[in-house]
Amino acid sequence: MAKIQEQVQGLGGAVLVVSFAPERQLTAFLREMPQPFAVVSDPDRHAYRAFGLETATLLGFFRPGVAWRFMKLICRGWLPKLPPEKTDVLQLGGDFVLDREGRIVYAHASQDAADRPSGEELLAAMRRAATREP
């Protein structure tokens, strides 16, 4: 998302990342890895449930596509770390675009840890939302 942040703003949009990490863990992460957009904590996962986001199965977490994505990240210099205690590594995320009226105009609920839409796909959804009549 950081790569397309300027384009998002140019469309009059904003990025909001919702994490289920407790506020203390999230604050420590953001100190180490600042983000160019708003990040909020939802440790009780109210937003995750509201958007219908599920958890992966353990088998799904180790699918070849997921392993391949992590291998590519490792080759680019990213080193995996053990997750903080009591972190649910099986919780899946999602990407949503809402229009000016707060209606969901694009929804992508991840099917596994590597399943994310491209920045171009998200920008296209934002362009459509920006041109919708209220």
Protein Blocks (a to p, Z undefined) as FASTA:
>chain_A
ZZmmmmmmmnopacddddfbdfklmmmmmmmmccfbdcdddfkommmmmnopacddfklm
mgfklmmmmmmmmmnopacddddehiafkbccddddddfkopafbdcddfbfklccdfkl
mmmmmmmmmmpcZZ
